[in-house]
Amino acid sequence: MNSHTSLSHQDAARIVGVIQQALEQRGQGAAIAVVDPHGELLAFLRTDGCKLPSINIAINKAFTAARERRPQPRSARTPARRPSR
């Protein structure tokens, strides 16, 4: 029997908030997409410094991961570190 955990809007907002805080601490920008098990968007945030193409890429990756029923590769979930200047 397959069971799916559904996220509430509050859960999705909390996830976005935690990721946003981590990005701000690193001084990075990103597009954050949280979807339900069907790939439908629950929450989205584009932070300062995020490149415009990242918007659709983040949403599409989240959709695909949900529909394929597998997590995104670690490289897709963790923003690359920028070199210190």
TORPA-4810 file (N, C-alpha, C, O; in nm, 3 decimals):
<nodes>
NODE_1_0.084_-0.118_0.000_0.000_0.000_0.000_0.088_0.124_0.000_0.180_0.136_0.081_M
NODE_2_0.061_0.216_-0.089_0.136_0.340_-0.096_0.071_0.444_-0.006_-0.051_0.461_-0.006_N
NODE_3_0.153_0.511_0.070_0.102_0.620_0.151_0.180_0.746_0.117_0.301_0.741_0.096_S
NODE_4_0.111_0.857_0.113_0.173_0.984_0.080_0.150_1.081_0.193_0.040_1.091_0.249_H
NODE_5_0.253_1.153_0.226_0.242_1.257_0.326_0.212_1.387_0.254_0.284_1.426_0.163_T
NODE_6_0.106_1.453_0.295_0.071_1.582_0.234_0.122_1.694_0.322_0.114_1.689_0.444_S
NODE_7_0.174_1.795_0.257_0.220_1.913_0.329_0.107_2.015_0.334_0.033_2.033_0.238_L
NODE_8_0.095_2.080_0.447_0.001_2.191_0.457_0.069_2.316_0.404_0.190_2.318_0.380_S
NODE_9_-0.009_2.420_0.387_0.049_2.548_0.345_0.150_2.595_0.449_0.255_2.649_0.413_H
NODE_10_0.120_2.577_0.576_0.213_2.616_0.682_0.344_2.538_0.672_0.451_2.596_0.689_Q
NODE_11_0.336_2.408_0.646_0.457_2.326_0.630_0.541_2.378_0.514_0.663_2.394_0.526_D
NODE_12_0.477_2.405_0.401_0.548_2.453_0.283_0.614_2.589_0.311_0.728_2.611_0.271_A
NODE_13_0.542_2.677_0.378_0.597_2.809_0.412_0.716_2.795_0.507_0.814_2.869_0.496_A
NODE_14_0.707_2.701_0.600_0.817_2.677_0.695_0.941_2.626_0.620_1.053_2.668_0.649_R
NODE_15_0.922_2.536_0.526_1.032_2.483_0.446_1.100_2.597_0.369_1.222_2.608_0.369_I
NODE_16_1.020_2.680_0.304_1.074_2.793_0.229_1.151_2.886_0.322_1.258_2.934_0.287_V
NODE_17_1.097_2.911_0.441_1.162_3.001_0.537_1.299_2.950_0.583_1.394_3.027_0.594_G
NODE_18_1.307_2.821_0.609_1.434_2.762_0.652_1.538_2.772_0.542_1.654_2.807_0.567_V
NODE_19_1.498_2.741_0.419_1.591_2.749_0.305_1.631_2.894_0.281_1.748_2.922_0.253_I
NODE_20_1.536_2.985_0.290_1.566_3.127_0.269_1.668_3.175_0.371_1.761_3.248_0.336_Q
NODE_21_1.652_3.137_0.495_1.745_3.178_0.600_1.887_3.126_0.571_1.984_3.199_0.587_Q
NODE_22_1.897_3.001_0.528_2.028_2.943_0.496_2.092_3.017_0.378_2.212_3.043_0.378_A
NODE_23_2.011_3.051_0.278_2.064_3.124_0.162_2.112_3.262_0.202_2.217_3.307_0.156_L
NODE_24_2.037_3.331_0.287_2.075_3.465_0.331_2.205_3.460_0.411_2.289_3.549_0.396_E
NODE_25_2.223_3.359_0.493_2.347_3.346_0.571_2.467_3.327_0.479_2.577_3.373_0.510_Q
NODE_26_2.446_3.261_0.366_2.555_3.237_0.270_2.568_3.348_0.168_2.663_3.350_0.090_R
NODE_27_2.473_3.441_0.166_2.475_3.548_0.068_2.446_3.500_-0.073_2.503_3.550_-0.169_G
NODE_28_2.357_3.403_-0.085_2.324_3.345_-0.214_2.178_3.371_-0.251_2.093_3.393_-0.164_Q
NODE_29_2.151_3.368_-0.379_2.016_3.379_-0.427_1.973_3.247_-0.488_2.056_3.170_-0.536_G
NODE_30_1.843_3.220_-0.486_1.791_3.096_-0.544_1.641_3.107_-0.563_1.576_3.196_-0.510_A
NODE_31_1.590_3.013_-0.640_1.446_2.995_-0.656_1.409_2.870_-0.577_1.470_2.764_-0.595_A
NODE_32_1.310_2.881_-0.490_1.270_2.771_-0.402_1.127_2.731_-0.439_1.036_2.813_-0.433_I
NODE_33_1.109_2.605_-0.476_0.976_2.555_-0.512_0.942_2.435_-0.425_1.021_2.341_-0.413_A
NODE_34_0.824_2.438_-0.364_0.775_2.326_-0.284_0.645_2.279_-0.349_0.554_2.359_-0.372_V
NODE_35_0.637_2.149_-0.380_0.520_2.094_-0.449_0.457_1.981_-0.367_0.518_1.927_-0.275_V
NODE_36_0.334_1.948_-0.404_0.265_1.835_-0.341_0.305_1.706_-0.413_0.382_1.711_-0.509_D
NODE_37_0.255_1.590_-0.369_0.294_1.463_-0.433_0.260_1.452_-0.582_0.314_1.367_-0.653_P
NODE_38_0.169_1.537_-0.629_0.131_1.537_-0.770_0.214_1.634_-0.853_0.198_1.642_-0.974_H
NODE_39_0.302_1.709_-0.785_0.386_1.806_-0.854_0.325_1.945_-0.864_0.380_2.032_-0.931_G
NODE_40_0.212_1.965_-0.798_0.146_2.096_-0.802_0.212_2.188_-0.699_0.239_2.148_-0.586_E
NODE_41_0.236_2.311_-0.739_0.308_2.408_-0.658_0.231_2.444_-0.530_0.113_2.479_-0.535_L
NODE_42_0.300_2.435_-0.416_0.243_2.475_-0.288_0.300_2.609_-0.242_0.228_2.693_-0.187_L
NODE_43_0.430_2.627_-0.264_0.496_2.751_-0.223_0.614_2.777_-0.314_0.678_2.685_-0.365_A
NODE_44_0.641_2.906_-0.335_0.753_2.945_-0.420_0.810_3.076_-0.369_0.736_3.164_-0.324_F
NODE_45_0.944_3.086_-0.377_1.010_3.212_-0.341_1.130_3.231_-0.430_1.210_3.139_-0.450_L
NODE_46_1.143_3.350_-0.484_1.264_3.390_-0.558_1.335_3.492_-0.472_1.284_3.602_-0.450_R
NODE_47_1.452_3.455_-0.424_1.526_3.544_-0.335_1.609_3.644_-0.416_1.627_3.627_-0.536_T
NODE_48_1.657_3.747_-0.349_1.744_3.844_-0.413_1.867_3.773_-0.468_1.923_3.684_-0.403_D
NODE_49_1.909_3.811_-0.585_2.026_3.751_-0.646_1.998_3.627_-0.729_2.090_3.568_-0.786_G
NODE_50_1.874_3.587_-0.737_1.837_3.469_-0.815_1.830_3.506_-0.962_1.772_3.608_-0.999_C
NODE_51_1.889_3.423_-1.046_1.883_3.446_-1.190_1.743_3.409_-1.241_1.683_3.313_-1.193_K
NODE_52_1.693_3.485_-1.337_1.557_3.464_-1.388_1.529_3.323_-1.439_1.421_3.270_-1.410_L
NODE_53_1.619_3.259_-1.514_1.588_3.123_-1.561_1.568_3.023_-1.446_1.506_2.919_-1.465_P
NODE_54_1.621_3.055_-1.329_1.609_2.964_-1.215_1.465_2.944_-1.170_1.433_2.843_-1.108_S
NODE_55_1.379_3.039_-1.200_1.239_3.030_-1.159_1.174_2.905_-1.220_1.125_2.818_-1.148_I
NODE_56_1.174_2.898_-1.352_1.112_2.784_-1.419_1.187_2.655_-1.393_1.126_2.548_-1.382_N
NODE_57_1.319_2.663_-1.384_1.399_2.543_-1.358_1.362_2.482_-1.223_1.343_2.361_-1.214_I
NODE_58_1.351_2.564_-1.119_1.317_2.514_-0.985_1.179_2.450_-0.983_1.160_2.343_-0.926_A
NODE_59_1.082_2.516_-1.045_0.946_2.463_-1.048_0.941_2.331_-1.125_0.878_2.235_-1.082_I
NODE_60_1.007_2.328_-1.240_1.007_2.206_-1.322_1.079_2.090_-1.254_1.033_1.976_-1.261_N
NODE_61_1.191_2.118_-1.186_1.263_2.012_-1.116_1.179_1.956_-1.001_1.174_1.835_-0.980_K
NODE_62_1.113_2.044_-0.928_1.028_1.998_-0.817_0.912_1.914_-0.871_0.879_1.810_-0.814_A
NODE_63_0.851_1.959_-0.980_0.741_1.885_-1.043_0.787_1.745_-1.083_0.721_1.645_-1.054_F
NODE_64_0.901_1.739_-1.152_0.953_1.611_-1.201_0.987_1.518_-1.087_0.955_1.399_-1.093_T
NODE_65_1.052_1.569_-0.984_1.088_1.485_-0.869_0.963_1.427_-0.803_0.962_1.310_-0.765_A
NODE_66_0.859_1.508_-0.790_0.735_1.459_-0.728_0.666_1.356_-0.816_0.620_1.253_-0.766_A
NODE_67_0.659_1.381_-0.944_0.591_1.289_-1.035_0.666_1.157_-1.050_0.605_1.052_-1.068_R
NODE_68_0.799_1.163_-1.043_0.881_1.043_-1.051_0.891_0.972_-0.916_0.944_0.862_-0.907_E
NODE_69_0.839_1.037_-0.812_0.839_0.983_-0.676_0.980_0.957_-0.624_1.007_0.855_-0.561_R
NODE_70_1.069_1.051_-0.651_1.204_1.039_-0.596_1.256_1.180_-0.567_1.218_1.277_-0.633_R
NODE_71_1.344_1.189_-0.469_1.398_1.320_-0.433_1.491_1.373_-0.542_1.544_1.297_-0.623_P
NODE_72_1.508_1.503_-0.542_1.602_1.563_-0.635_1.744_1.522_-0.595_1.769_1.496_-0.477_Q
NODE_73_1.835_1.515_-0.691_1.974_1.488_-0.655_2.026_1.596_-0.561_1.981_1.711_-0.566_P
NODE_74_2.117_1.561_-0.477_2.170_1.656_-0.378_2.218_1.786_-0.444_2.199_1.894_-0.389_R
NODE_75_2.279_1.774_-0.559_2.329_1.893_-0.627_2.217_1.989_-0.665_2.240_2.110_-0.673_S
NODE_76_2.098_1.939_-0.688_1.984_2.025_-0.723_1.922_2.089_-0.600_1.856_2.193_-0.611_A
NODE_77_1.941_2.029_-0.484_1.881_2.082_-0.361_1.972_2.179_-0.289_1.924_2.268_-0.219_R
NODE_78_2.103_2.165_-0.305_2.196_2.247_-0.233_2.264_2.343_-0.327_2.332_2.302_-0.421_T
NODE_79_2.245_2.475_-0.304_2.309_2.570_-0.392_2.462_2.560_-0.382_2.517_2.534_-0.275_P
NODE_80_2.527_2.581_-0.494_2.673_2.577_-0.495_2.726_2.698_-0.416_2.668_2.806_-0.419_A
NODE_81_2.835_2.676_-0.349_2.896_2.787_-0.274_2.970_2.879_-0.369_3.040_2.835_-0.460_R
NODE_82_2.953_3.008_-0.346_3.026_3.106_-0.425_3.160_3.131_-0.358_3.170_3.132_-0.235_R
NODE_83_3.262_3.152_-0.436_3.392_3.182_-0.375_3.386_3.316_-0.303_3.319_3.408_-0.347_P
NODE_84_3.456_3.326_-0.192_3.463_3.450_-0.116_3.543_3.552_-0.193_3.641_3.520_-0.259_S
NODE_85_3.501_3.675_-0.183_3.573_3.783_-0.253_3.639_3.873_-0.155_3.704_3.970_-0.193_R
</nodes>
